Amino acid sequence: MHGKQGTADNASPPPAAQATTASAATDDEPMAVSPALQALLRQEPELKLWLEHTGYFDAAHRARVVQGIKRLKAAEEERDRILRELHDTTGGLFHRRPASASTTTTPSSAQAANGRAAAASAAAAAAESPPSCDDVPADELLEEQWEEAVASGRLRTTWQREAETVVAYSAPLIATFFLQYSINVASIFAVGRIGKVELGAVSLANMSAAISCLAPFQGLATSLDTLCAQAYGSGHKQLVGLQCQRLACFLLCLSAPVAVLWLFSDRILVLVVPDAESARLAGLYLKIMIFSIPGIILFETGKRFLQAQGLFHATTVILVIAAPFNIFITWLLVWRVGLGFVGAPIAVAVTENLLPVLLVLYVRFVGGAQCWGGLSRRAFTQWWVMIRLALPGMIMVEAEWLAFEIMTLLASRFGTEYLAAQSVLATLATISYQVPFPVSIAASTRVANLIGAGMVNAAKVTARVVRRRPRGPLSPSPSLSLHSPPPPLTLLDDRRSWPSASSGSST
């Protein structure tokens, strides 16, 4: 009797088992267990216990599984739609793999009756079959086909496309450099209305700061235009942040002797500048500007961090906020509060330290954080590779600024009026190359990205496009020379200095 009862229990599956299968019309609609599964459960009692343990017969668990399958199918359909659009828009560059390659062996209803043997054979067949387009994530498939296209040389570019790309990269950079230079120009405007001695002192201080700090640091930062762009183009995104950390640490070490030099700059300038008052004011200006050095370093490296990722508009957005703030705080400190000459360098120092703060906020809340892997001790290693690449850029930028500094020092030998006029001309000349320098940075970033991606021929096209860019009338220098009196009239409050500035700009 007991044996018959046990046979009857094995012959009829439990009521919970009758409320399952994936072919139910709805999640809550019960359906009978298939005869094949009933036979399998009779042959394998342990399988029945395992299914009950895993929740196979539980309606709520079955509903979650069905919903997951539906979401998976919806995601696959969306992926297929994106791949079809890419196939159509790229002229077949991104293609789906043939259907024959995606054929996998699945267990039939007869194999299901054999239980574990059927599952093992199906798994082995699936492992031996090549992966199909449906088995590979869309991002991995696109990356693989992109690399295949690059390796086979099927990707081509034209000079029109590269010219448009360089222009698109350069436009926000030009705005960025103009806005960044406006921080110093605002102090020149403000102090120039106080008197010609103060204007000459600001010009002398700015030129001294440029050749001892700004030019070397900007020249060294040009190494990131190559290192970061190549790292990003080759797919090593977090290496971009590491390279920026290395340069920032290196420049912060160099800032120590620069700060000492600026601290005693009044004693040095009095030896080369005949006017003792101009030397004293210039030294005072540089002493206050010591507090701006960390901000300058962090912003220059952070700017390259975003440019390597193609986010050229990011620094423009930051400076659109910082430049008006600088104008306001300069007016507030120089005129409203009444600090006079001292208020100008304080405003510059505050603005320079505000820039990296805004940059960090942009990366944190807007974009660019994908290339930041956090602070690393490796930032203090492998400096020599970076220095060796940065030295030519530093020498080039330093040579340009030295030419202006020599002219400023020579102008100071003729008197205060000539020094004030020279400060106006130096400001206008500096404004004139705020266009070609950003274009060169945009071009070097584009070339480095293409080389990092293995597209050497496309990089050559970009280099040829930039080398043949328009010159002459499009350069700002001739246009500035046509307005010789107006710019000095704007900057100088002393009318006796107008003829000197006008005659100098026309020569």
Secondary structure, 3 states (H helix, E strand, C coil): CHHHHHHHHHHCCCHHHHHCCCCCCCCCCCCCCCHHHHHHHHHCHHHHHHHHHCCCCCHHHHHHHHHHHHHHHHHHHHHHHHHHHHHHHCCCCCCCCCHHHHCCCCCCHHHHCCCHHHHHHHHHHHHHCCCCCCCCCHHHHHHHHHHHHHHHCCCCCCHHHHHHHHHHHHHHHHHHHHHHHHHHHHHHHHHHCCCHHHHHHHHHHHHHHHHHHHHHHHHHHHHHHHHHHHHHHCCCHHHHHHHHHHHHHHHHHHHHHHHHHHHCHHHHHCCCCCCHHHHHHHHHHHHHHHHHHHHHHHHHHHHHHHHCCCCHHHHHHHHHHHHHHHHHHHHHHHHHCCCHHHHHHHHHHHHHHHHHHHHHHHHHHCCCHHHCCCCCHHHHCCHHHHHHHHHHHHHHHHHHHHHHHHHHHHHHCCCHHHHHHHHHHHHHHHHHCCCHHHHHHHHHHHHHHHHHCCCHHHHHHHHHHHHCCCCHHHCHHHHHHCCCCHHHHHHCCCHHHHHHHHHHHHC
